[in-house]
Amino acid sequence: MSAHFRITLPDGSVREVAPGTTPADVAAAIGPGLAKAAIAARVDGQIRDLSRPFEGDANLALVTFKDEADALELVRHDYAHVLAEAVQHLFPGTQITFGPATDDGFYYDFAPKERPFTEEDLPAIEAEMRRIMARNEPFQREVWSREQLIETWQRQGETFKAEWAAELPDGEELTIYRQGQWLDMCRGPHMPTTGRLDPQAFKLTRVSGAYWRGDQKNAMLSRIYGTGWLNKKQLDAHLTMLEEAAKRDHRRIGQEMDLFHLQSEAQGSVFWHPKGFVLWRQLEAYMRRRLDAAGYAEVKTPQLMDARQWEQSGHWGKYRENMFVVPDEIPNTEDEGAILSGDADLMALKPMNCPAHVLIFRQGIKSYRDLPIRMAEFGCCHRNEPHGALHGIMRVRQFTQDDAHIFVRADQLIEEVQKFCDLLDSVYKDLGFDRYAIKLALRPDKRFGSEEMWDWSEQSLRDAVAATGRNTAEFGWEELEGEGAFYAPKLEFHLTDAIGRTWQVGTIQTDTVLPERLDASYVGEDGQRHRPIMLHRAILGTFERFIGILIEHHAGRFPLWLAPVQAVVATIVSDADGYADEVAAELARAGIRVETDKRNEKINYKVREHSVAKVPVLLVVGKREAEEGKVAIRRLGSQAQEIVTVAEVVAMLRAEATPPDLLR
């Protein structure tokens, strides 16, 4: 047997290296330019440190800053370690816990010795982080025993780390990383040194509280957030986006437009005001028309269902802690077992609609000729989301899904997924979203069903997207390992909004598990019972969250057909009050949502107020307009003014206010 390892490079060439050789050595052998540019290595598909020796034959790809996704993950992880070292240097006695990379940066949770951290502390911490980067200290990986970890953390007074280390499994390879004298328990990988970080490409953004291990029964920690990038240009672009996002915050705009409010008496539920509910109704009516045209049958199912139904479907084991249960207290686990076995009553508010739709499907005998059956519901659901996870109307406890389930034969699946993709594409474009990405979320570690079922389901979704021509870089096609639901793989649709943020909204999932668990069947052409395949699908996701996205995407400046108030007739003088009422009545008869503003205020004040409220069209009338039967049109965001007749403005606004699906 050869004493050397065979290292295969991306171009197919092979290098034989001695044991102890590292990816950094291979990079240096290829050339000094690559050795300088490399920041990590992908060994057999896994990102690893450049200094970690090969353990056998391997495929090697060297990672540089040009590999942006991998590089960002690395630098954000490095920034988190540098942050933790800086905090402990500036605030002796502070304990460290955990600090992961995030989608746009990093955070670290600390247990301060004396007081919680505040945002006033951030400039000093940033300065210390830059000093650490300037020292260019190497990240060094070491393998330790669990006992060594526990003893070290206890000796250093790191009680949180010691608690975590004590729970690590025996026999698992446990690693720490050093940078100078500072160390942290970490799986890695990291870049070669702290000096590879750009000291001008990060910013600490805020401080918040966080419970140890996410449990409100545990100690409260101080969490410091930061955003980190490869260079200052990327950081500046991100900070500009954050400024724009703050201006578009759906909570602020919702208040300015009088759409909704939230309050402690109903945590995680939305109080929709009349104008906000007009927006809701317009969106719902649009979706209902699209579903009717696509052959869906709308249903309505109970919100409160027997817990045994949820156990049979498999949701009880997966969602029990997030379900609102009636009664909400069970004396002990034996009582819960008795309830589920049929000796007592336990009900739960539905967290999703799918089991109820299967129960409707089971009513009466279904033939293969009846399929596909497309069953839709604007279903109100409840999930007991943690208080800290709630966010405006984006993350709530009570929500309404634009939910549907399609029951199909195996031979119909690809065509149905294609039809769904085409419908979703059209809806998103109608609502102002021209860009979205498609991701295929593959089987998770914990799942129901056979491997053959998962193989077939995943490949069917691949084939369906390929048939639509959307499995391309243009649509951001990507496969996500381990991110499917416990019962099915799924296609995820990620919208890109006006300022470049992405939102995972639509989904379609191929499920063979729930029809089996809930005994759904149809009579096939052979006269035998067969299981249908159940496609779980949503386009908007939830109305609450999608309306929040719409608000931020359009910055409250909705297309006219969606705007809660489409026009306001504002008077310049009180002599025009009667005429303003006549104009408003004419618009209302044409189906325009119109209000009048006859207050004794200057017209410039009225213009400013209605601009803040994002009214698309302001029709200004004075004595002269009343005498001539005309109005002065001012569009939101424009200083221009156009004088037209009442008949002209009615025709103009009626055409502009027609929903896009009715124009086709």
Secondary structure, 3 states (H helix, E strand, C coil): CCCCEEEECCCCCEEEECCCCCHHHHHHHHCHHHHHHCCEEEECCEEECCCCCCCCCEEEEEECCCCHHHHHHHHHHHHHHHHHHHHHHHCCCCEECCCCECCCEEEEEEECCCCCCCHHHHHHHHHHHHHHHHCCCEEEEEEECHHHHHHHHHHCCCHHHHHHHHCCCCCCCEEEEEECCEEEECCCCCCCEHHHCCCCCEEEEEEEEEEHHHCCCCCEEEEEEEEECCCHHHHHHHHHHHHHHHHCCHHHHHHHCCCEECCHHHCCCCEECHHHHHHHHHHHHHHHHHHHHCCCEECCCCCEEEHHHHHHHCHHHHHHHHCCEECCCCCCHHHHHHHHHCCCCCEEECCCCHHHHHHHHCCCCCEHHHCCEEEEEEEEEECCCCHHHCECCCECCEEEEEEEEEEECHHHHHHHHHHHHHHHHHHHHHCCCCCEEEEEECCCCCCCCCHHHHHHHHHHHHHHHHHHCCCCHHHCCEEECCCCCCCCCEEEEEEECCCCCEEEEEEEEEECHHHHHCCCCEECCCCCEECCEEEEEEEEEEHHHHHHHHHHHHCCCCCCCCCCCCEEEEECCHHHHHHHHHHHHHHHHCCCCEEEECCCCCHHHHHHHHHHCCCCEEEEECHHHHHHCEEEEEECCCCCEEEEEHHHHHHHHHHHCCCHHHHC
